[in-house]
Amino acid sequence: MADVTEILNHIQSGDADAQTAARAHTQLQEILYRELHRMAAQQLAKEQVDHTLQATALVHEAYLRLIGGVNQQWNSRGHFFAAAAEAMRRILVEQARKKLAKKRGGDGKRVTLELEQLAGADHDEKILALNEALGKLEQEDELKANLVKLRFFAGMTVSQTAAALEISTSSVDRYWNYARAWLQREMSANR
């Protein structure tokens, strides 16, 4: 992932000719796509077995939101992956809301339930509760909220999170423990 920072610096320096800049953009897109796909696959592995969203669809939707028809400037790979984690979080929250709306009679179709379908029945509700609690944590401590997004929604390791947020791995461990306890307390209080 050090290549991402180098490529970003090269693109933003502006001294390269058009052909070199185009090649750098292509390299960057390939690296970022592979990394986003890995992150999405990790996140979706936590989802229910019958989850309808696939890793490729999540990557494409997140990428479209990141680019959004506007030429974005990413200051660093940490900036890009923080934005990617936020995009994936929003997509998963929207997906959970849609499923819960249908669950509450939004689509009006009758189905026969099998026992294995009930295994992760409250997953969507947990995602929404986490999203609400994360919003409150973000108002209280933005750094810890960003850390949760990177660790939980983007599936980053401690060292990757430390590099993205430009803090030490021991700080990541400490903040992660605090944020998890804070979120758990907040989610328990709202039940």
Secondary structure, 3 states (H helix, E strand, C coil): CHHHHHHHHHHHHCCCCHHHHHHHHHHHHHHHHHHHHHHHHHHHHCCCCCCCCCHHHHHHHHHHHHHCCCCCCCCCHHHHHHHHHHHHHHHHHHHHHHHHHHHHHHCCCCCCCCHHHHCCCCHHHHHHHHHHHHHHHHHHCHHHHHHHHHHHHCCCCHHHHHHHHCCCHHHHHHHHHHHHHHHHHHHHHCC
